[in-house]
Amino acid sequence: VSVPADRRDEILQRLLLEESSPLEAFDRSELAGDAAARAELEELLESARRLDSLGADARAANARGPVDPAAEERVLTRFREHLASETRPRRPRLHGGRLAALIAACLVLLLGVRFLFPPSAEPHPDTPLGPGTHLEILAPVGDVDSFAEITWSGELPSRARFVVRVYDGASGAELAASPPLEENRWLPAEETWTKWPADIRLRVELLGEGPDELLARSSEARARLSP
Amino acid sequence: MADSTPTPHEDLELVRRALGRDQRAVQAVVERLRCVHRILALRNLRLGEPFGQGELEDIAQEVMTAVWGKLALYEGRSSLDGWIYRFAQLELVYSLRRKDRRLERPAGLGQGVSASAEEPLEPDEAETLLPALEELDPDQADVLRLKHFEDLTFQEIGGRLGLSSNTAKTRYYRGLQRLRTILRRLRPGSRKVKP
């Protein structure tokens, strides 16, 4: 009996992720007798095993002490020197009159460009950028029992990401920021949100592809843990 | 994970401060780059030491410089160490291929794994798997990395990426399916060597 493709994937996913002995479970499943599906499951298990092996290697490399402490220190010192040489201020090559003339020329050029191409009104970060991007924190707002789940409204344009920022309700100091998110929900780790004060303020931002490219920002919401 | 291990979220904050030239953060990120030489040295050992000490230190400098130049791309989806690990392993893979070409040897050195290696991997495991992971849709690759490199549950992965655990499972399954297809293509005999 042929199993529809969607159902087949559903079964393979369940066998792969939820069974302790996927191949034995396969032989008891609707797909039993389908040699191609069994071969596919075997390959998926093999790929997962190889990833596990590489992952264990990565964790071991990070957890392990230095293989060659002297070489490690040498490499780090060399890199610090490289960074320092990059950030060291360079000696100006232009002097006096030539520098002033260059600055004046740049100013004239800049004024000319602004005259020819007047800047369009830039969206204020607090202003939603059109339909579908209105951002508003939905929870937690007001008196709440926990900060375990943060949700908000607003659609995600392609290639954009949400970031939630949490501030101290009293001082306004930033306490935390979420990683870039694709869904309208953030579940901060319990050990994170339980360290926040009882009174917080939150806002959600819509970031574009570039670093720190802010597309829109919600107004601040305030939430307090009920005593 | 030990309590002292920073979360990716804390790593992201650290990176942001370093990019803002906060000197303490800069020094902290440099200190985190200490793992680069460690990762390269360990892998070099397992591959039968194709690179000498000087060459390995040069590769470490290249990796650290590349990582520093791309810090703005770090999104806090995985730990900073995991993110650095990807750079280090991939750079070693590409350096091996460059060396292979220079010596006119087939890609995939390291047929003799060092006797001192513990649990040696197949010599070309990282060489095959890491570039294959790079070919995946980034959303799928993130889930696979978090699952196998950071050993997270699907619930934890969902929390980390702002997804439900069911969505994380579906992405994982689709990612693994896609990886299987790529690995088939990369099998010896059908393998393409690219720089």
Chai-1 contact restraints between the chains, C-beta under 6 A:
chainA,res_idxA,chainB,res_idxB,connection_type,confidence,min_distance_angstrom,max_distance_angstrom,comment,restraint_id
A,Q13,B,Y173,contact,1.0,0.0,6.0,A-B,restraint_1
A,L17,B,K169,contact,1.0,0.0,6.0,A-B,restraint_2
A,E43,B,R180,contact,1.0,0.0,6.0,A-B,restraint_3
A,L44,B,L176,contact,1.0,0.0,6.0,A-B,restraint_4
A,L44,B,R180,contact,1.0,0.0,6.0,A-B,restraint_5
A,S47,B,L176,contact,1.0,0.0,6.0,A-B,restraint_6
A,S47,B,L179,contact,1.0,0.0,6.0,A-B,restraint_7
A,S47,B,R180,contact,1.0,0.0,6.0,A-B,restraint_8
A,L51,B,H148,contact,1.0,0.0,6.0,A-B,restraint_9
A,D52,B,H148,contact,1.0,0.0,6.0,A-B,restraint_10
A,L54,B,E125,contact,1.0,0.0,6.0,A-B,restraint_11
A,L54,B,L129,contact,1.0,0.0,6.0,A-B,restraint_12
A,G55,B,H148,contact,1.0,0.0,6.0,A-B,restraint_13
A,G55,B,F149,contact,1.0,0.0,6.0,A-B,restraint_14
A,D57,B,L121,contact,1.0,0.0,6.0,A-B,restraint_15
A,A58,B,Y85,contact,1.0,0.0,6.0,A-B,restraint_16
A,A58,B,F149,contact,1.0,0.0,6.0,A-B,restraint_17
A,A61,B,I39,contact,1.0,0.0,6.0,A-B,restraint_18
A,A61,B,L42,contact,1.0,0.0,6.0,A-B,restraint_19
A,N62,B,C35,contact,1.0,0.0,6.0,A-B,restraint_20
A,N62,B,D81,contact,1.0,0.0,6.0,A-B,restraint_21
A,P66,B,R38,contact,1.0,0.0,6.0,A-B,restraint_22
A,V67,B,A41,contact,1.0,0.0,6.0,A-B,restraint_23
A,V67,B,L42,contact,1.0,0.0,6.0,A-B,restraint_24
A,D68,B,A41,contact,1.0,0.0,6.0,A-B,restraint_25
A,E72,B,H37,contact,1.0,0.0,6.0,A-B,restraint_26
A,V75,B,H37,contact,1.0,0.0,6.0,A-B,restraint_27
A,V75,B,E57,contact,1.0,0.0,6.0,A-B,restraint_28
A,V75,B,A60,contact,1.0,0.0,6.0,A-B,restraint_29
A,L76,B,R34,contact,1.0,0.0,6.0,A-B,restraint_30
A,F79,B,M64,contact,1.0,0.0,6.0,A-B,restraint_31
A,P179,B,G76,contact,1.0,0.0,6.0,A-B,restraint_32
A,P179,B,R77,contact,1.0,0.0,6.0,A-B,restraint_33
A,P180,B,E75,contact,1.0,0.0,6.0,A-B,restraint_34
A,L181,B,G162,contact,1.0,0.0,6.0,A-B,restraint_35
A,E183,B,G162,contact,1.0,0.0,6.0,A-B,restraint_36
A,E183,B,L163,contact,1.0,0.0,6.0,A-B,restraint_37
A,R185,B,G162,contact,1.0,0.0,6.0,A-B,restraint_38
A,W186,B,G162,contact,1.0,0.0,6.0,A-B,restraint_39
A,L187,B,G159,contact,1.0,0.0,6.0,A-B,restraint_40
A,P211,B,A72,contact,1.0,0.0,6.0,A-B,restraint_41
